[in-house]
Amino acid sequence: MFAKNMRTWDRILRIVVGAALIIAFFMGVGGSWNWAFLIGIVPLVTGVLGSCPAYSVFGIKTSG
């Protein structure tokens, strides 16, 4: 479905950062800006899929 264009370290980093942002959302860390932590969905999903649409558009490929 999607061409894999990320290395393992890139995927792990995205999953960790995405999960941390979503956890912060559920903990209510941001006060009135709490909703902004939902941006963590993007790196989480791209990390799980192993494909980043922005990488495809700009011709970036961290995979071997």
Secondary structure, DSSP 8 states (H G I E B T S, - for coil): -------HHHHHHHHHHHHHHHHHHHHTTTGGGGGGGGGGHHHHHHHHHT--HHHHHHT-----
